Amino acid sequence: MNPSRVPTYRLVVEYDGSAFHGLQYQPALRTVAGALETALARLFHQVVKITAAGRTDAGVHATGQVISFSTERTFPIERLALALNANTPADVVVRDAALAADGFSARFDALERVYDYLILNRAFPSALWTARAWHVPAAIDDVQFVAAAEPLIGEHDFVTFCGELPERGGTIREVRSIEVTRRDDLLRVTVRGNAFLHRMVRVMVGTLVGCATGYREVAFAQRALESRERGAAGATAPAHGLYLAGVRYDGFDTYRPVDIAP
């Protein structure tokens, strides 16, 4: 390594978001960024600030989050993941650590982000899935769910499905696919896109569940999209069912589907 070069590191991270106030650092609250930056500061003996591929909200989980950071000091890359896992709480795990190209950004170099949303679809709740999946007691028609989702695929103005408007940039995003996988009472909704607005996946899933349970017409989601009115969508699905499951880059993909097998 060139001694004058400031190395850039790339981490693949999974976490249980139940006890975190989101990813983004907040000085008075427990956050994923705070836990990682504290551990990194111990190892590198300097303040380290991270960049994440996606800023997950309080209660949201991840199986394939990507983090990048640069430091003036170095650490043996073959030992970095192990050392970090010895210094982070049990609900944050570094799956992989690698040196990245100069200037790599986990956020700005991402080509695609993938979210999984888990739904427990049965009359009675679950003690085991209570913090991992949204319990929907009304029967979900998978065919109607897919039909309602079809008009949302493509490049659109998704302001209807936005929780808080972005400080910079517009509200046009590209949703590349929405897929449903069912195993018994568990549904996994997988949404792929170039980027997502604040709470966009949760509002989309909540709206589509309304269509698929008969509470709304199948065409409701399309009408909501076309209205471009932020109050026109359905309910916002709860945070605890959402997972940032993967991020794709040029030559690198972290997607790890949330397991719904028994």
PLY file of the C-alpha trace (Angstrom):
ply
format ascii 1.0
element vertex 262
property float x
property float y
property float z
element edge 261
property int vertex1
property int vertex2
end_header
0.00 0.00 0.00
1.23 3.48 -0.85
2.05 5.08 2.54
0.62 8.42 1.37
-2.69 6.86 0.42
-5.61 7.20 2.82
-7.28 3.77 2.66
-11.00 3.35 2.15
-12.69 0.40 3.84
-15.92 -1.37 2.96
-18.00 -3.31 5.49
-21.04 -5.53 5.01
-23.15 -5.31 8.14
-26.25 -6.99 9.51
-28.17 -5.79 12.54
-31.32 -6.24 14.55
-32.87 -2.79 14.58
-35.26 -3.45 17.47
-33.23 -1.61 20.11
-31.71 1.07 17.84
-33.03 4.53 17.07
-32.14 4.02 13.43
-28.81 3.97 11.67
-27.85 7.64 11.56
-25.69 8.92 14.42
-27.56 10.80 17.17
-25.44 11.83 20.17
-28.04 11.11 22.86
-29.52 7.93 21.36
-28.40 4.38 20.62
-27.85 4.07 16.85
-26.15 1.62 14.50
-23.72 4.29 13.32
-22.87 5.14 16.90
-22.10 1.52 17.74
-19.92 1.07 14.66
-18.10 4.39 15.00
-17.34 3.66 18.66
-15.86 0.28 17.75
-13.87 1.74 14.85
-12.46 4.49 17.06
-11.17 1.85 19.47
-9.41 -0.05 16.71
-8.04 2.86 14.69
-7.37 5.21 17.65
-9.02 8.13 15.91
-12.48 9.50 15.20
-14.07 7.57 12.30
-17.22 8.68 10.46
-19.06 6.18 8.30
-21.19 6.42 5.15
-24.05 3.93 4.72
-25.78 2.66 1.60
-29.18 3.24 3.24
-30.30 5.20 6.29
-32.62 2.77 8.02
-35.18 4.09 10.51
-35.70 3.05 14.11
-36.73 -0.60 14.31
-35.63 -1.49 10.76
-33.22 -4.40 10.37
-30.48 -5.21 7.85
-28.89 -8.34 6.44
-26.82 -6.65 3.71
-26.12 -3.04 4.72
-22.89 -1.58 3.29
-20.68 0.88 5.14
-17.66 2.80 3.87
-15.12 4.93 5.71
-11.60 6.31 5.27
-8.88 6.64 7.90
-5.32 7.90 8.00
-4.37 4.86 10.04
-4.48 1.26 8.88
-5.66 -2.02 10.36
-4.92 -5.55 9.07
-7.84 -6.18 6.75
-7.87 -9.93 7.39
-8.53 -9.24 11.10
-10.86 -6.26 10.83
-14.24 -8.04 10.81
-13.25 -10.28 13.73
-11.93 -7.32 15.73
-15.03 -5.24 15.08
-17.35 -8.05 16.13
-15.45 -8.26 19.41
-16.14 -4.55 20.00
-19.74 -4.15 18.81
-22.90 -5.16 20.67
-24.46 -8.52 19.86
-27.18 -6.94 17.69
-24.60 -5.61 15.17
-22.43 -8.04 13.18
-19.89 -7.29 10.46
-20.24 -9.99 7.80
-17.28 -8.91 5.70
-14.52 -6.30 5.61
-12.44 -5.33 2.60
-10.31 -2.54 1.20
-12.19 -0.55 -1.43
-11.05 1.56 -4.35
-10.02 5.13 -3.63
-13.08 7.35 -3.36
-15.54 4.47 -2.95
-18.82 5.54 -1.34
-21.28 3.00 0.02
-24.07 5.46 -0.73
-23.20 7.11 -4.03
-21.66 4.10 -5.80
-24.66 1.84 -5.15
-26.41 0.69 -8.33
-29.37 -1.05 -6.68
-30.84 -1.52 -3.23
-32.99 -4.48 -2.18
-35.45 -4.49 0.71
-37.26 -7.50 2.11
-40.45 -7.04 4.09
-41.80 -9.91 6.19
-45.49 -10.43 6.92
-46.99 -13.03 9.24
-50.37 -13.72 7.66
-52.59 -15.71 10.01
-55.35 -15.12 12.52
-53.16 -15.32 15.65
-49.82 -13.58 16.33
-46.45 -15.18 17.05
-44.27 -14.89 20.11
-41.20 -15.66 17.99
-41.84 -13.31 15.04
-43.30 -10.39 16.98
-40.25 -8.15 16.39
-39.39 -9.60 12.98
-42.58 -9.56 10.91
-45.79 -7.53 10.61
-48.76 -9.56 11.81
-51.67 -9.18 9.36
-54.67 -11.31 10.47
-56.78 -10.72 7.34
-56.10 -13.16 4.50
-53.74 -11.74 1.86
-54.42 -12.70 -1.75
-50.97 -13.04 -3.31
-52.32 -12.65 -6.85
-54.09 -9.41 -5.96
-50.96 -8.16 -4.19
-48.87 -8.66 -7.35
-51.59 -7.12 -9.54
-51.79 -4.03 -7.31
-47.99 -3.73 -7.32
-47.57 -3.91 -11.11
-48.29 -0.18 -11.81
-45.64 0.81 -9.24
-42.84 -0.85 -11.19
-40.80 1.53 -13.32
-39.58 5.09 -12.97
-42.21 7.30 -11.33
-42.66 10.25 -9.04
-43.18 8.44 -5.72
-44.04 11.52 -3.64
-47.31 9.81 -2.61
-45.30 7.09 -0.86
-42.76 9.42 0.79
-42.69 9.93 4.56
-40.53 13.06 4.65
-39.46 14.90 1.52
-35.72 14.82 0.78
-33.75 17.95 1.59
-32.14 17.83 -1.84
-33.20 16.27 -5.11
-36.61 15.22 -6.30
-38.94 12.33 -5.61
-38.50 10.37 -8.84
-37.23 6.85 -8.24
-37.08 3.60 -10.21
-38.66 0.47 -8.74
-37.33 -2.48 -10.73
-39.33 -5.33 -9.25
-41.75 -6.26 -6.48
-41.92 -9.98 -5.75
-43.84 -12.05 -3.21
-42.59 -15.34 -1.77
-44.82 -17.32 0.60
-44.00 -20.19 2.90
-47.04 -21.23 4.90
-48.05 -18.18 6.97
-44.97 -16.09 6.19
-44.73 -13.74 3.21
-41.56 -12.08 2.03
-42.04 -9.03 -0.18
-38.84 -8.18 -2.07
-38.55 -4.71 -3.57
-35.65 -3.73 -5.83
-34.86 -0.21 -6.98
-32.13 2.26 -7.68
-32.93 4.24 -4.52
-35.82 4.83 -2.14
-37.45 7.78 -0.44
-38.02 8.00 3.30
-40.40 5.21 4.37
-41.19 4.53 0.73
-41.07 0.72 0.97
-43.16 0.70 4.15
-45.86 2.93 2.66
-45.91 0.85 -0.53
-46.23 -2.42 1.40
-48.96 -1.01 3.64
-50.89 0.22 0.61
-50.52 -3.09 -1.24
-51.64 -5.10 1.79
-54.77 -2.98 1.86
-55.39 -3.91 -1.77
-54.62 -7.60 -1.25
-56.89 -8.03 1.79
-59.91 -6.48 0.09
-59.85 -3.33 2.22
-59.03 -1.37 -0.93
-59.60 -1.99 -4.62
-56.68 -3.44 -6.56
-56.46 -0.20 -8.57
-56.09 1.88 -5.41
-52.28 1.77 -5.46
-52.12 3.01 -9.04
-54.55 5.85 -8.33
-52.52 6.84 -5.29
-49.32 6.90 -7.34
-50.89 8.99 -10.08
-52.39 11.48 -7.62
-48.94 12.63 -6.43
-50.54 13.54 -3.11
-48.71 12.43 0.00
-51.94 11.69 1.86
-53.43 9.50 -0.85
-51.59 6.27 0.00
-52.66 3.57 2.42
-51.29 2.80 5.86
-47.56 2.72 6.58
-46.39 -0.80 7.39
-44.54 -1.01 10.73
-40.77 -0.72 10.84
-40.05 -4.08 12.44
-40.96 -6.03 9.28
-38.45 -4.22 7.06
-34.93 -5.37 6.21
-32.28 -3.74 4.04
-31.35 -7.07 2.52
-28.73 -6.10 -0.04
-26.92 -3.50 -2.09
-25.47 -4.04 -5.56
-22.35 -2.37 -6.90
-20.24 -2.89 -9.97
-18.92 -6.42 -9.42
-20.21 -6.75 -5.85
-23.61 -7.69 -4.42
-24.47 -8.15 -0.74
-28.04 -9.41 -1.10
-28.93 -11.99 1.48
-32.66 -12.81 1.47
-34.35 -12.93 4.84
-34.94 -16.59 5.58
-38.59 -17.59 5.90
-37.90 -21.31 6.03
-39.18 -23.11 9.15
0 1
1 2
2 3
3 4
4 5
5 6
6 7
7 8
8 9
9 10
10 11
11 12
12 13
13 14
14 15
15 16
16 17
17 18
18 19
19 20
20 21
21 22
22 23
23 24
24 25
25 26
26 27
27 28
28 29
29 30
30 31
31 32
32 33
33 34
34 35
35 36
36 37
37 38
38 39
39 40
40 41
41 42
42 43
43 44
44 45
45 46
46 47
47 48
48 49
49 50
50 51
51 52
52 53
53 54
54 55
55 56
56 57
57 58
58 59
59 60
60 61
61 62
62 63
63 64
64 65
65 66
66 67
67 68
68 69
69 70
70 71
71 72
72 73
73 74
74 75
75 76
76 77
77 78
78 79
79 80
80 81
81 82
82 83
83 84
84 85
85 86
86 87
87 88
88 89
89 90
90 91
91 92
92 93
93 94
94 95
95 96
96 97
97 98
98 99
99 100
100 101
101 102
102 103
103 104
104 105
105 106
106 107
107 108
108 109
109 110
110 111
111 112
112 113
113 114
114 115
115 116
116 117
117 118
118 119
119 120
120 121
121 122
122 123
123 124
124 125
125 126
126 127
127 128
128 129
129 130
130 131
131 132
132 133
133 134
134 135
135 136
136 137
137 138
138 139
139 140
140 141
141 142
142 143
143 144
144 145
145 146
146 147
147 148
148 149
149 150
150 151
151 152
152 153
153 154
154 155
155 156
156 157
157 158
158 159
159 160
160 161
161 162
162 163
163 164
164 165
165 166
166 167
167 168
168 169
169 170
170 171
171 172
172 173
173 174
174 175
175 176
176 177
177 178
178 179
179 180
180 181
181 182
182 183
183 184
184 185
185 186
186 187
187 188
188 189
189 190
190 191
191 192
192 193
193 194
194 195
195 196
196 197
197 198
198 199
199 200
200 201
201 202
202 203
203 204
204 205
205 206
206 207
207 208
208 209
209 210
210 211
211 212
212 213
213 214
214 215
215 216
216 217
217 218
218 219
219 220
220 221
221 222
222 223
223 224
224 225
225 226
226 227
227 228
228 229
229 230
230 231
231 232
232 233
233 234
234 235
235 236
236 237
237 238
238 239
239 240
240 241
241 242
242 243
243 244
244 245
245 246
246 247
247 248
248 249
249 250
250 251
251 252
252 253
253 254
254 255
255 256
256 257
257 258
258 259
259 260
260 261
